[in-house]
């Protein structure tokens, strides 16, 4: 069990952790989410004592690992950290990377360290890579090796610091699959992640961090479906709804495409649906609305329910009534109409955005 009591971490120009309190029970899988810069990585680095707290206590099975004179190596033997970067030794092959710490720190005989390494390589699906060197592997494969190396030390607690953030999007799934499998091991796991759909799927508990601490703590259902506090609600809405404001002729459409890709990855949206979203965005803006409404700001919203209700792309804009079915590019409108479930228009002169085009994919 890990107990955090009034934990604080101060730097000369920032205070990422002000007053963090929590009890983490054995076997819990906790995802740590929140905006960038809210102390998520700092928290788990303090727990592993890679960063020494400037105040408060961390109790590991009742022992204060922050106490003066405490043997930090003793605590670290009970914990394993998986970083964003893989930190594999380039001069060692895969099996040697996994064996090294077992031999040096745990004093295991080489044959036992080798057998443990092979067993864990099978677990992460890379048994055929034991003789390869890190630079011969993809980023996803290197991260899986890093996970196997951590497991080889038999930690009671595994800490993940954004384990997929350095990966190409095509490799994220393979690492997530390994982490999903690890949740069956009954080990305590803390996972800092921006992949919120993944966090919702694997966690028994979620910490939402903001304002220097654990702002809201609850089950995945509570945090993602019924958050109680305002900042959590705003964060979850940003996760669920992507908003793009096209406010002028020099709008960065390429950058918008990247934002759509990130939104789809974060919400585990299929490649097929992602392409439909991008098609709807491009046809609505570039082909249908922008040529006519060249000086009218257009708000595009994308909302994916994840519950079988489909995905919506909406275009909202002000001004006089403008129904693209009647006055826009007829060919582009028909192309869009033929590729989606429904396409409709609504006008409300009293609304902030009087015109709404609604696309259901």
N, C-alpha and C positions, 0 to 999 in steps of 0.2 A: 504494500500500500504506500502511496505517495501523498503526503500532506503539504500543502503550500500555505504558509501563514504570513500574511502581510508582506509578501515578497515584493522587493523593489530593486530596480536597476536604473541607475542614473549615469549619464554621460555628461561631459561638459556642456553640450549644447542641446541635449534631449533627455527626456525621461520616458522611455518606452513602457516601463512597468512601474506603476505607482503604488498599488496595494492589491496584490493578487492573492486570493484565498480560494482553495479548492481541496477536496479530498478525492483522490483517484484510486479506485478499488482494483484489486487484482483481477485481471482478465477483461477489463473494460477496453473497448476500442473507441477512442475519442478523436474526433476530427476537430482541428482548430482552424477557424475561418475568420475572415474579416478583411477590411481594406488594407492595402499596403501601408506599412509604417506604423502598425498598431501593436507591435511587440510580439507577434506570433512566433517568429524564429528565435527572438531573444528569450522567450519563455522556455522553449525546449533546450536551448543552449545553456540556460541557467540550471535546468534540471540535471543536465549531463555535466555541469560544472565546467563547460568550455568557456562560459562567462560567469564570473563570480558575482553573485548578487551584492548590492550595496546596502541591503536591509532585509529583514525578515528571515524566515527559516524554511528549509526544505527537509522534511522528515521522510526518510526512506526506511520502511519497516521499523519506524520508531526512532531511528538515529538521525540526528541533525547533521546533514552532510555539509552544512555551511559553517559549522563550529570551528573555531581556531584549532589547528592541529589535527583536524580530521583527515584521515588518509583518503584523498579523493580517488586514488586508484582502486580502492576497495569498492567505492560506489560505482565506478565506471565498469567494473567487472560484472555488475548486475544489469548494466544498460548497454544497448547498442544503438548507434546513430547511423542513419542513412541520409547522406547529404544530397543537395542539388547536383553538385559535381560528384564524379564517381570516385575520385581519389584512389584509383588503382595504381599499383607500381608498374610503370611501363617496362622495366627490365625483367619483370617476372611474368611467367605465363599464368593462365587462369588458375590452375590448381595450386600453383605456388603462392599466388595472391591469397587464396583461401587458407592455405596451410600456415603461412608465416606467423600470424598472431597466435594461432593455436600453440605452435611450438615455442614461441618466445615468451608469451604471457601465461598461457595455461599449462606450459611444460608437458604437452602431450607428446608421446612418441611419434615419429614421422609416419609410421604405418597407420596409426589411429587417426592422425590429422588428415592423411590422404583418404582414408575410408570415409571420414566425416565429410570431407570436401566433395567426393564423388556422389555421396548420398544427397547432398544439398544441391549439387549441380543437376541431378535428376529432378529434384523437386522444382527447380526454376526452369526446367526444360532446356538445359544447355549441357547435358552430359557429353555431347560430342565436341565440346569446345575446350576441353581441359588443357590441351597443349597449345592453344592459340594465345597470342599476346593481345593486350588490350587494344592496340591500334589496328588490329585485324577485325575488330567487332564493331557493330553498330552501337549508337548511344543507348538504345533500349537493352541490348545484350549486356553492355557494360554495367548498366544500373542493376540488372538482374544478378550479375556477378557480385556487385557490391552488397546486395541484399543477402546473397548466399554467404559471403564473408562475415557479415554481421551475425547471421544465424549460427555460424560455426562456433561462436564464442558462448553459446547457450545463455543469452541474456534473459533476465526476467522481464525487462521492459525494453521495447523497441521504439525509438524516436525517429520519425521521418520528417525531414525538412524539405518540403516542396519536391518530392522525389521524381516528379515528371516535368517540372518546369523547364529543365534544360533540354528536353527531348523534342525532336521533330514530332508534329501531331500524329504522324502515322505510327509512331513507336509508343505512344502513351498507353494504348490499350494493353500491350503485352506486359508492361510493368504493373498496371492496375490489376491485371488478372493474377499476377503473383501475389500482390498485397491482399487481394480478396481471399486467396487460398490461405494466407498466413493467419487471417482472422479466425480460422478453425483451430489454431494451435493453443488457444486459451492463454495466450500471453497478453500482458498489458501493452497497448499500443497507443501512441499519440502521433497524429498525422497532421502536419501543417500543409494545407492544400488550398488552391484556388479552384479545384475541380469539384464544384459543389454537388453536382449530380452524383459523382463518385462518393463524396462524403456522406450524402444522404443514404446511399445504398449499403455502405459497409459499417457504419458507425452504430454503436449502442448509445452514444452520447455526443453532443456537439457543444464546443465552446465558441461563442461569437465574441471576438475581442475588439474593444474600442475604448477610447478615453483612458488608456493606461491600465486596463485590467480585463477581467472576464465580465463583459457587459451583460451577457445572457448565457445561461447554462441550461440545457434541456435535451430532450430526446430529439432525434432527427425530425419526427413528425411535428413536434412543437416548434422547433426553430424554423423549419422550412414551410410549414403549412399554417401555423398559428403563432407567429412570434408575438411576444407580449410587449416589447419595448420599442420605442420609436426608431432608434438607429438600426435595430435589427430588421424592422419592417422595411425601411428604406433600402437596406443592403439586399435583402431577399427580393424585393421588387426589381432592383437593378439586375439581379441574376435571372429573374423570370422574363423581364421585358427589356428589349434592346431599343433604344431611342436614337435616331439619327436626324439631325436638323440640317436640311439643305437650305442654306441662307444666302446663296449668291452664285453668280456665274462661275466662280473659281473654286467651287466645292471640290474636296478631295474624294472623288469617287473610288479611286484605288484603295485609299485608306479605309473607306466605308466597307469595301469588300473584305478587307482584313478583319474589321470588327465583326462582321457577320460570321466569318470563319471561326473566330474565337468564341463567339456566342454559341455557335452550333457545337463546338468541341466541349465547351463547359456544360452544356445541357444534354450531351450524349445524343445529339440529333443525327440521324442517318445521313450518309452522303447524298442519297437520292433527294431527301427533303431539303438539305442545304442548297442543292442546285436549284430547286424550285423556289426557295426563298430569294436566292440571288437573282433568278430570272424575274420574279415579281418586282423586286426592288429596281432592277435595271429598266424593265419595261415601263413601270409606273413613272419613274423619275425621268430618265434620259429620253424615252420615246414618246410618252403620252402627256405628262404634265409640264415638264421643264420647257419644252419648245413654246408653249403658250403662256405659262405663268413664270416668265423669266425673271421677274423681280418679286415674286411672292414667296416667302419662306414656306417650305414644305416639311412637315414633321412626319417621319416614317417610324412606325413602331412595329416590332416583331415580338410576338408572344407565343411561346410553346408551352402547352399545358403538361405534356408528359403523361397524360392520363387517357389517351385515346381520343381526346376531343379535337385533335389536329393542331395546326399551327396557323396563326393569323398574321397577315401583313397589312397594316393600315396606313393610308396616306391621308394626312389631315392638313388643310390649308384654309386660309381666310379669303376674304373678298366676295365678289358676287357669285351667284350660283354658277358652277361649272361642272357639268356632268360629262366625263370623258367619253361615255358611250354615245353622246349626242354631238359633241363638238371636237373631240380629240382625234388622234391618228387612228382611224378605223382599223387598219391592218394590224397595228401593234396591239390594239385592244382585243381583237379577235384571237391573236396568238396567245395573249395572256389568258383569255377566257377559256381557251381550249386545253390549257395545261393545269388548271386549278379546279377545286371542287365547286367553288362559287365565287362570284364577283358581283359586288353590289355598290350602290351609291346612295348617300343620304345627305340632305341639306337641312341645317338648322340655323337660321339667321341669328338666333340668340346665343349660340354656343361660341366659345373662344375661337375654335376653328370651325367655321360654318360648314365647310365641305369635308366629307369623309368618304373615301373609297376603301371598301373592306374586301380583302382577299382571303379566302380560306383554302389552305393547301391540304 
